[in-house]
Structure formats: structure tokens, C-alpha cells
Amino acid sequence: MRVTFGPRREKDRAAVEGWTGESLVPLNDGRFLRFFVVLFLEAYEGRSWLKVEKAVYQYQIDDTEDRWIVRYDYLRYPAEPHPGMHVQIRGAFREAALPVGETLERVHFPTGRVAIEAVIRMLVEQFHVPTNAPPEIWRPALAESERAFLKIAHRDISGPAT
């Protein structure tokens, strides 16, 4: 990952992103995770708190933006009528559920805040992306990391701890 600061080297705003191309992280299955998070500092009760302004996690086939599979967006201040927290899926319905000419990928399914750990777990468990360590190593590490984030959000982790 790489960290870049805002215009004029603002120290209260930064982006954390993948290191190749369009914020991409190469995965062990030959595919990519587009990872982009904008962070900022906000004063509250005499302290500075690190907050997320925007997050994009996108699992994709190759390094082009038009071959994605699933995408999660978090926008603290959404400007469009779409939900600020949503998931999009590139696929097809088995039933005629949308008006003619509409596609599933344009539907913004509302969701809650999703931790990057939940996305990693989904990629490994559901899409079978190979890991660099066995489950007895990565599962507890992932659970501990997600638990730390979700403690702030007052929520439980998205999957098993072991």
C-alpha cells in the first residue's frame, strides 16, 4: 500500500491505496483488488480523530476498470441519490427483475460500513483466492484486526474467528 497526502501536502488528509495502476493490489489468483481509502482528521472534544471520507474495494478480473466482479463503496458525504454505503455486483439475474435494458451492475444495494477484513475474508472464502499462509494463521489475524475496527463501530466481526 502507499499513502499520499492531499494538495499542498495537507497533513489532515491522505489517501491509502494499492501500489499499481489504478490503486490496484495484485492477488494470488491473478486478479486484482482495487483499494482506495481517503482519510481525514476531525477535531472532536479537544482531540483529533481519524475518519474515512471515502472507501472503494473492487474485486476485478484484470487491471482495467471495466472487468470488475463486485464493488463496495463508502461515501461519508454522498452527492448522488445512491446510498452512501453500497455494494454493486456484476452479474445477471436468473429472473426478469429489472426494466428492459437495465443491468444488475447499476443497482446500488444499500449496506452498512464494510471493513477491509470482511472483503478479504469474502475473497478467500467465497472466491477461493489463495492465501500466503494457512487458515490457522490468517483467520485469527484477520479476526483480531477486524475486531479492533468494529470495536469502534460497536459491531461484531463478519465471520468466524478461527
MOSULJO-V343579 format. One record per residue. N is the residue number from 1. RES is the residue in one small letter. PSI is psi in whole degrees, 0 to 359 (* if undefined). OMEGA is omega in radians with two decimals (NA if undefined). NEAR is the number of other ideal C-beta (glycine too) atoms within 8 Angstrom. Layout:
n=N res=RES psi=PSI omega=OMEGA near=NEAR
n=N res=RES psi=PSI omega=OMEGA near=NEAR
This chain:
n=1 res=m psi=155 omega=3.06 near=8
n=2 res=r psi=153 omega=3.13 near=7
n=3 res=v psi=129 omega=3.07 near=7
n=4 res=t psi=148 omega=-3.14 near=6
n=5 res=f psi=161 omega=-3.08 near=9
n=6 res=g psi=183 omega=3.12 near=9
n=7 res=p psi=146 omega=3.12 near=4
n=8 res=r psi=29 omega=3.07 near=4
n=9 res=r psi=39 omega=3.11 near=6
n=10 res=e psi=129 omega=-3.12 near=8
n=11 res=k psi=353 omega=-3.14 near=5
n=12 res=d psi=7 omega=-3.12 near=6
n=13 res=r psi=132 omega=-3.13 near=11
n=14 res=a psi=160 omega=3.05 near=10
n=15 res=a psi=137 omega=3.02 near=11
n=16 res=v psi=127 omega=-3.05 near=10
n=17 res=e psi=166 omega=3.05 near=11
n=18 res=g psi=165 omega=-2.98 near=14
n=19 res=w psi=357 omega=3.13 near=7
n=20 res=t psi=152 omega=3.02 near=8
n=21 res=g psi=229 omega=-3.13 near=7
n=22 res=e psi=68 omega=3.11 near=6
n=23 res=s psi=39 omega=-3.06 near=9
n=24 res=l psi=145 omega=3.01 near=14
n=25 res=v psi=118 omega=3.10 near=11
n=26 res=p psi=138 omega=-3.13 near=6
n=27 res=l psi=165 omega=-3.09 near=10
n=28 res=n psi=352 omega=3.10 near=7
n=29 res=d psi=9 omega=-3.13 near=8
n=30 res=g psi=356 omega=3.11 near=5
n=31 res=r psi=189 omega=-3.03 near=11
n=32 res=f psi=152 omega=2.95 near=15
n=33 res=l psi=117 omega=3.00 near=14
n=34 res=r psi=121 omega=-3.06 near=17
n=35 res=f psi=119 omega=-3.12 near=14
n=36 res=f psi=122 omega=-3.14 near=12
n=37 res=v psi=129 omega=3.07 near=11
n=38 res=v psi=125 omega=-3.11 near=11
n=39 res=l psi=152 omega=3.05 near=12
n=40 res=f psi=159 omega=3.08 near=10
n=41 res=l psi=136 omega=3.12 near=10
n=42 res=e psi=131 omega=3.13 near=7
n=43 res=a psi=135 omega=3.10 near=7
n=44 res=y psi=125 omega=3.14 near=7
n=45 res=e psi=45 omega=3.07 near=3
n=46 res=g psi=5 omega=3.12 near=4
n=47 res=r psi=162 omega=3.04 near=6
n=48 res=s psi=131 omega=-3.14 near=7
n=49 res=w psi=136 omega=3.08 near=8
n=50 res=l psi=126 omega=-3.10 near=6
n=51 res=k psi=157 omega=3.08 near=9
n=52 res=v psi=126 omega=3.08 near=9
n=53 res=e psi=322 omega=-3.07 near=10
n=54 res=k psi=142 omega=3.04 near=11
n=55 res=a psi=139 omega=3.07 near=11
n=56 res=v psi=124 omega=3.03 near=13
n=57 res=y psi=118 omega=-3.07 near=12
n=58 res=q psi=118 omega=3.08 near=10
n=59 res=y psi=126 omega=-3.06 near=14
n=60 res=q psi=157 omega=-3.06 near=15
n=61 res=i psi=314 omega=-3.09 near=7
n=62 res=d psi=194 omega=-3.06 near=7
n=63 res=d psi=15 omega=3.03 near=8
n=64 res=t psi=154 omega=-3.08 near=6
n=65 res=e psi=350 omega=-3.04 near=7
n=66 res=d psi=6 omega=3.13 near=4
n=67 res=r psi=52 omega=-3.13 near=7
n=68 res=w psi=160 omega=-3.10 near=12
n=69 res=i psi=307 omega=3.12 near=9
n=70 res=v psi=147 omega=-3.05 near=11
n=71 res=r psi=136 omega=3.05 near=13
n=72 res=y psi=133 omega=3.10 near=14
n=73 res=d psi=139 omega=3.00 near=12
n=74 res=y psi=123 omega=3.09 near=12
n=75 res=l psi=113 omega=-3.14 near=10
n=76 res=r psi=323 omega=-3.12 near=9
n=77 res=y psi=76 omega=-3.08 near=6
n=78 res=p psi=135 omega=-3.14 near=8
n=79 res=a psi=345 omega=-3.10 near=4
n=80 res=e psi=171 omega=3.13 near=4
n=81 res=p psi=356 omega=3.12 near=2
n=82 res=h psi=153 omega=3.07 near=7
n=83 res=p psi=141 omega=-3.14 near=8
n=84 res=g psi=331 omega=3.07 near=9
n=85 res=m psi=116 omega=-3.11 near=11
n=86 res=h psi=162 omega=3.06 near=12
n=87 res=v psi=144 omega=3.07 near=11
n=88 res=q psi=142 omega=-3.09 near=13
n=89 res=i psi=130 omega=3.10 near=11
n=90 res=r psi=106 omega=-3.10 near=9
n=91 res=g psi=195 omega=-3.13 near=6
n=92 res=a psi=145 omega=3.04 near=4
n=93 res=f psi=150 omega=3.01 near=8
n=94 res=r psi=341 omega=3.14 near=3
n=95 res=e psi=156 omega=3.08 near=4
n=96 res=a psi=92 omega=-3.04 near=4
n=97 res=a psi=341 omega=-3.10 near=4
n=98 res=l psi=158 omega=3.05 near=9
n=99 res=p psi=153 omega=-3.14 near=4
n=100 res=v psi=133 omega=3.13 near=4
n=101 res=g psi=346 omega=3.10 near=3
n=102 res=e psi=147 omega=3.13 near=6
n=103 res=t psi=154 omega=-3.13 near=5
n=104 res=l psi=323 omega=-3.08 near=10
n=105 res=e psi=343 omega=3.14 near=8
n=106 res=r psi=354 omega=3.11 near=7
n=107 res=v psi=129 omega=3.13 near=8
n=108 res=h psi=95 omega=-3.12 near=10
n=109 res=f psi=120 omega=-3.14 near=8
n=110 res=p psi=145 omega=-3.13 near=6
n=111 res=t psi=175 omega=3.01 near=9
n=112 res=g psi=186 omega=3.10 near=5
n=113 res=r psi=130 omega=-3.10 near=6
n=114 res=v psi=127 omega=3.10 near=13
n=115 res=a psi=149 omega=3.10 near=10
n=116 res=i psi=330 omega=3.11 near=9
n=117 res=e psi=322 omega=3.10 near=13
n=118 res=a psi=323 omega=3.10 near=12
n=119 res=v psi=316 omega=3.12 near=13
n=120 res=i psi=315 omega=3.13 near=9
n=121 res=r psi=317 omega=3.11 near=12
n=122 res=m psi=316 omega=-3.12 near=10
n=123 res=l psi=319 omega=-3.12 near=12
n=124 res=v psi=310 omega=-3.02 near=11
n=125 res=e psi=323 omega=-3.05 near=8
n=126 res=q psi=323 omega=-3.12 near=6
n=127 res=f psi=358 omega=3.07 near=10
n=128 res=h psi=39 omega=3.03 near=7
n=129 res=v psi=124 omega=-3.12 near=10
n=130 res=p psi=144 omega=3.12 near=6
n=131 res=t psi=167 omega=3.10 near=9
n=132 res=n psi=356 omega=-3.13 near=5
n=133 res=a psi=158 omega=3.12 near=5
n=134 res=p psi=161 omega=-3.10 near=6
n=135 res=p psi=326 omega=-3.12 near=6
n=136 res=e psi=346 omega=3.06 near=6
n=137 res=i psi=306 omega=-3.01 near=8
n=138 res=w psi=327 omega=-3.10 near=11
n=139 res=r psi=308 omega=3.11 near=11
n=140 res=p psi=322 omega=3.12 near=10
n=141 res=a psi=316 omega=3.13 near=8
n=142 res=l psi=317 omega=3.14 near=11
n=143 res=a psi=318 omega=3.13 near=14
n=144 res=e psi=317 omega=3.13 near=8
n=145 res=s psi=314 omega=3.14 near=9
n=146 res=e psi=321 omega=3.13 near=14
n=147 res=r psi=320 omega=3.12 near=10
n=148 res=a psi=317 omega=3.10 near=8
n=149 res=f psi=313 omega=-3.05 near=10
n=150 res=l psi=341 omega=3.05 near=12
n=151 res=k psi=320 omega=3.09 near=7
n=152 res=i psi=322 omega=-3.11 near=6
n=153 res=a psi=355 omega=-3.14 near=7
n=154 res=h psi=48 omega=3.13 near=5
n=155 res=r psi=162 omega=3.09 near=5
n=156 res=d psi=163 omega=3.12 near=4
n=157 res=i psi=162 omega=-3.02 near=10
n=158 res=s psi=356 omega=-3.11 near=9
n=159 res=g psi=188 omega=-3.10 near=7
n=160 res=p psi=151 omega=-3.13 near=5
n=161 res=a psi=342 omega=-3.13 near=7
n=162 res=t psi=* omega=NA near=6
